[in-house]
């Protein structure tokens, strides 16, 4: 314990000492680590949630910027406005745009009713989405164990009337368009694997698993870049990258 305290005391004393600088063959060496003092003041980044806000901010010319600016599409959910390198070879982030996207638990089984509501509120309606709604919305509790699943299609008993019953078939994968990027651009369509199961405690549960290897992200980022390039076409000092 005493040795540890002495070691820390010696180390603290060394940190307070003036560094010794030695020059050898045109190179200056120091026996202590030196830190540059950053005298350039940088603003905190503005936080935004839409691409429209970013475009309006740029066009307003409210803040002074460098001769060249970079608009970086970081991900389908994030865009940053960045200055060019300053004299210290550093950049300033003037704005950060983060999309407000409804959450959905991909790859996790959720309750039957919650799944149906999510399909209606968090996805753009297309043919496959309507097919899933028909399938998931009419399957009877207690019949999921009877459905057939060959890895490509699923079949289950559904209600077709007050007394009659029929069968519905859902192909896999299904093509869906969830809200996953900024509302100003088209939501990319991608493949999902749909699964349903009967849980002893929770009843019917549904899940969709992403099946495109994340290719939708490239599509979304390309759309964001094209949107910003069009909106900023009259501002050649702003370069959009992704």
C-alpha positions as CSV (number, residue, x, y, z in Angstrom):
1,X,0.0,0.0,0.0
2,X,2.8,2.4,1.0
3,X,4.8,1.5,-2.2
4,X,1.8,2.1,-4.3
5,X,1.3,5.6,-2.8
6,X,5.0,6.5,-3.3
7,X,4.8,5.3,-6.9
8,X,1.8,7.6,-7.6
9,X,3.5,10.5,-5.8
10,X,6.7,10.1,-8.0
11,X,4.5,9.9,-11.1
12,X,2.6,13.0,-10.1
13,X,5.9,14.9,-9.5
14,X,7.2,13.8,-13.0
15,X,4.0,15.2,-14.6
16,X,4.5,18.6,-13.0
17,X,8.2,18.8,-14.1
18,X,9.1,20.8,-17.2
19,X,9.7,18.6,-20.2
20,X,13.2,18.2,-21.5
21,X,13.5,18.7,-25.3
22,X,16.4,17.2,-27.2
23,X,17.1,17.6,-30.9
24,X,18.8,14.8,-32.8
25,X,19.4,14.8,-36.6
26,X,16.8,17.5,-37.2
27,X,14.1,15.8,-35.1
28,X,13.0,17.2,-31.7
29,X,12.3,14.6,-28.9
30,X,10.7,15.1,-25.5
31,X,10.8,13.0,-22.3
32,X,7.1,13.8,-21.7
33,X,4.0,13.6,-23.8
34,X,3.0,17.0,-25.0
35,X,-0.6,18.1,-25.9
36,X,-1.4,20.8,-28.4
37,X,-3.6,23.7,-27.0
38,X,-6.7,24.0,-29.2
39,X,-7.4,27.8,-29.4
40,X,-10.0,27.5,-32.2
41,X,-13.5,27.8,-30.8
42,X,-16.0,25.4,-32.3
43,X,-19.8,25.5,-31.9
44,X,-21.9,22.6,-30.7
45,X,-23.7,20.9,-33.6
46,X,-27.3,21.8,-34.3
47,X,-29.6,18.8,-33.8
48,X,-32.2,18.2,-36.5
49,X,-34.6,15.4,-37.4
50,X,-35.5,16.0,-41.1
51,X,-33.5,16.5,-44.3
52,X,-35.8,19.5,-45.0
53,X,-34.5,21.2,-41.9
54,X,-30.9,20.7,-43.0
55,X,-31.6,22.1,-46.5
56,X,-33.4,25.1,-45.1
57,X,-30.5,25.8,-42.7
58,X,-28.0,25.7,-45.5
59,X,-30.0,27.9,-47.8
60,X,-30.6,30.4,-45.0
61,X,-26.9,31.1,-44.8
62,X,-27.4,31.9,-41.1
63,X,-24.0,30.8,-40.0
64,X,-20.6,31.6,-41.5
65,X,-19.0,28.5,-43.0
66,X,-15.8,27.6,-44.8
67,X,-15.4,27.9,-48.5
68,X,-16.0,24.1,-48.9
69,X,-18.5,22.1,-46.9
70,X,-19.3,18.4,-46.7
71,X,-22.7,16.9,-46.3
72,X,-22.0,13.3,-45.1
73,X,-24.7,10.6,-45.3
74,X,-23.5,8.5,-42.4
75,X,-26.3,6.0,-42.4
76,X,-30.0,5.7,-43.5
77,X,-30.8,7.4,-40.2
78,X,-28.0,10.1,-39.9
79,X,-26.6,12.9,-41.9
80,X,-23.9,15.4,-40.8
81,X,-22.9,18.9,-42.1
82,X,-19.1,19.2,-41.7
83,X,-16.7,22.0,-42.4
84,X,-13.5,21.7,-44.4
85,X,-10.2,21.2,-42.6
86,X,-9.0,24.2,-40.6
87,X,-5.4,25.3,-39.9
88,X,-5.1,22.6,-37.2
89,X,-6.3,19.9,-39.7
90,X,-9.6,19.5,-37.8
91,X,-13.2,19.7,-38.9
92,X,-16.3,21.2,-37.3
93,X,-19.6,19.5,-37.2
94,X,-22.2,22.2,-37.7
95,X,-25.4,20.0,-37.8
96,X,-26.4,16.5,-37.1
97,X,-29.6,15.1,-38.5
98,X,-31.1,12.0,-37.0
99,X,-34.3,10.6,-38.5
100,X,-37.2,9.9,-36.2
101,X,-38.1,6.3,-37.1
102,X,-40.8,4.1,-35.5
103,X,-39.2,1.2,-33.7
104,X,-39.8,-2.4,-34.6
105,X,-38.3,-5.6,-33.2
106,X,-37.0,-7.4,-36.3
107,X,-36.1,-11.0,-35.7
108,X,-38.1,-11.2,-32.4
109,X,-41.5,-12.8,-31.9
110,X,-44.2,-10.4,-30.7
111,X,-47.8,-10.7,-29.9
112,X,-50.3,-11.3,-32.6
113,X,-52.3,-8.1,-32.1
114,X,-49.1,-6.0,-31.7
115,X,-47.8,-7.4,-34.9
116,X,-50.9,-6.5,-36.9
117,X,-50.9,-3.0,-35.5
118,X,-47.2,-2.6,-36.4
119,X,-47.9,-3.8,-40.0
120,X,-50.6,-1.1,-40.4
121,X,-48.7,1.8,-38.7
122,X,-45.0,1.2,-39.4
123,X,-45.0,-0.1,-42.9
124,X,-46.0,1.3,-46.3
125,X,-48.8,-0.8,-47.6
126,X,-48.1,-3.0,-50.6
127,X,-49.3,-6.4,-51.9
128,X,-47.2,-8.5,-49.6
129,X,-48.1,-6.4,-46.5
130,X,-51.8,-6.8,-47.3
131,X,-51.2,-10.6,-47.7
132,X,-49.5,-10.8,-44.3
133,X,-52.3,-8.8,-42.7
134,X,-54.9,-11.1,-44.1
135,X,-53.0,-14.2,-43.0
136,X,-52.0,-12.9,-39.5
137,X,-55.3,-11.2,-38.9
138,X,-57.6,-14.2,-39.4
139,X,-55.6,-17.2,-38.1
140,X,-57.4,-18.8,-35.2
141,X,-55.8,-19.3,-31.8
142,X,-55.0,-23.0,-31.6
143,X,-54.5,-23.6,-35.3
144,X,-50.9,-22.4,-35.8
145,X,-49.6,-25.8,-34.8
146,X,-51.5,-27.2,-37.7
147,X,-50.0,-25.0,-40.4
148,X,-47.6,-26.3,-43.0
149,X,-44.2,-24.6,-43.3
150,X,-41.8,-25.9,-46.0
151,X,-39.4,-23.0,-45.6
152,X,-40.9,-21.3,-48.6
153,X,-44.6,-21.0,-47.9
154,X,-46.7,-21.2,-44.7
155,X,-50.3,-22.4,-44.6
156,X,-52.7,-22.2,-41.7
157,X,-56.5,-22.6,-41.1
158,X,-58.3,-19.3,-41.1
159,X,-61.8,-18.1,-40.6
160,X,-63.7,-17.4,-43.9
161,X,-67.1,-16.9,-42.4
162,X,-69.2,-17.6,-39.3
163,X,-69.0,-21.3,-39.6
164,X,-66.8,-22.1,-42.6
165,X,-63.0,-22.3,-42.6
166,X,-60.4,-22.0,-45.3
167,X,-56.6,-21.9,-45.8
168,X,-54.3,-19.0,-46.5
169,X,-50.8,-19.3,-47.9
170,X,-48.0,-16.8,-47.4
171,X,-44.9,-17.0,-49.6
172,X,-41.5,-16.5,-48.2
173,X,-39.7,-14.2,-48.4
174,X,-42.1,-11.3,-48.5
175,X,-41.3,-7.9,-49.9
176,X,-42.0,-5.1,-47.3
177,X,-41.4,-1.4,-47.0
178,X,-41.0,-0.4,-43.3
179,X,-40.3,3.1,-42.3
180,X,-36.5,2.9,-41.8
181,X,-35.1,6.2,-43.2
182,X,-35.9,9.9,-43.6
183,X,-39.5,10.6,-44.7
184,X,-38.3,12.8,-47.6
185,X,-37.0,9.8,-49.6
186,X,-38.6,6.6,-50.7
187,X,-38.6,3.9,-48.2
188,X,-36.7,0.9,-49.7
189,X,-38.4,-2.4,-50.3
190,X,-36.5,-5.5,-49.0
191,X,-37.0,-9.2,-48.4
192,X,-38.2,-10.6,-45.0
193,X,-38.9,-14.1,-43.8
194,X,-42.2,-14.3,-42.0
195,X,-42.8,-16.8,-39.1
196,X,-45.6,-17.5,-36.8
197,X,-45.8,-19.8,-33.8
198,X,-48.2,-20.9,-31.0
199,X,-46.9,-20.0,-27.5
200,X,-48.5,-21.8,-24.6
201,X,-48.6,-18.6,-22.5
202,X,-48.9,-15.8,-25.0
203,X,-50.9,-17.4,-27.7
204,X,-50.1,-16.7,-31.4
205,X,-46.9,-14.8,-32.0
206,X,-45.4,-13.4,-35.2
207,X,-42.0,-12.3,-36.4
208,X,-40.2,-11.1,-39.5
209,X,-36.5,-11.6,-40.1
210,X,-34.5,-9.4,-42.5
211,X,-33.4,-11.4,-45.5
212,X,-31.5,-9.0,-47.8
213,X,-28.2,-8.9,-46.0
214,X,-28.6,-5.1,-45.2
215,X,-28.7,-4.2,-48.9
216,X,-31.5,-1.8,-48.2
217,X,-29.1,0.5,-46.4
218,X,-27.1,1.1,-49.5
219,X,-30.4,1.9,-51.4
220,X,-31.6,4.3,-48.7
221,X,-28.2,6.1,-48.5
222,X,-28.1,6.5,-52.3
223,X,-31.6,8.0,-52.2
224,X,-30.6,10.4,-49.4
225,X,-27.5,11.5,-51.4
226,X,-29.5,12.0,-54.6
227,X,-32.2,14.1,-52.7
228,X,-29.5,16.3,-51.1
229,X,-27.6,16.7,-54.3
230,X,-30.8,17.9,-56.1
231,X,-31.8,20.3,-53.3
232,X,-28.3,21.8,-53.1
233,X,-27.6,21.8,-56.8
234,X,-27.3,25.6,-56.7
235,X,-24.7,25.4,-53.9
236,X,-21.5,24.0,-55.5
237,X,-19.4,24.6,-52.4
238,X,-21.4,21.8,-50.6
239,X,-20.3,18.3,-51.5
240,X,-22.6,15.4,-50.7
241,X,-20.9,12.1,-49.9
242,X,-22.1,8.8,-48.6
